[in-house]
């Protein structure tokens, strides 16, 4: 009697699942998934910070375009943003690697969501902090930079980590434009073997679970540490 599942397809292709053809070819699999997520998250942090600060500016010429961009991107599916970047960026700037177009799409999409985290973190700081800073002779931007933002960042960190978890899952949509992240690699192996789809997709589901669970646990730990430090 044959076993219900045959995971030999996993062991035979384990390295390919993890790093693709690297170092003898391009990075793929889990390695590329983490690369896309980490680079996009770092860029999105700064993008979200800029958009968040612009959207609460007193100057309408800065605030309104930022809010328009945030609402536009938040109202679009990520898949549509990926398609836009995939076709638009090469048309504007010439040949661009697919990985970079996906990173740009993930960065724009995630920056719009991170901007709301930034706004919430800033608005969570008591107004008295701003008034006290201005009374000492600081300008509004100096108060924001030296007083409000450092305190707000502590409140934002757990939410940033949660957004990074979502970003890891969002990288799976990169397969639609041929980027060899984990989902695309799994599809390639499935198309080649045509015999073990259940085993292959159970395996990648487990990988995504452990990646997301690890960073979710980090978020909970950070939240606990920050709550404890505030209590002190």
C-alpha positions, 0 to 999 in steps of 0.5 A: 500500500502506497503512503498517502503523502510522498514528501520526497519531492521536498527533500529532492528540491529543498535547496531550490525551495530555499535559495533557488539556483543561488550561488550559480544562478539568481536567488530564489525561493525563501531567500528571495522572499525575505529579500523582497520583504526586507528591502521593501520594508526598509524603504516603506519605513521611510516612505511611510514616515515621509507620507505620514508627516506630509499628511499632517502638515499645516500647508495644504500644498503638501498635505493634500497631495500626500493624502490623495496618494495615500487614499489612491494606493490604499484603494487599489489591490496590490496586484494592480500596483504590481502590474502598474510598476511592472509595465510602467517603470520599464516604459519610463526608465528602460529595462528594469529587473522584475525584482526591482519593479516588485520592490517598488510596488511593495514599497508604494503599497506598504508606505501608504499603510505605514503612513497611517501607523505614523499618523496614529503614533504621532496623534497618540502623543499628548498635545501638551508635549507640542505646546511645551516644546513650542513654548521653549522656542522650538519651531513646529518641525523641531518639536516634531523631530526632537520631541514628538517623533521619538516618543511616537516611534516607540508606539509604532514599532509593534505595528511596523512589525505586523506590517512586515508580516503582511509584507512577507505574505504579499511577496507571494503575488510577485509570482504573477510577473515571473519573480522566483520567490517561494510561491513561484518556485513551488509552482515551477516544481509542481509543473515539472513533477505534476505528481505532488501538488498537495505535498508541495503546497503544504510545505510552502504553507508551513514555511509561510506560517513559521516566517509569519509566526516568528515575526508576530512573536517578535511583535508581541515581545516588543509590545510587551517590552515597550509596555513594561518600559512605559510602566517603569 
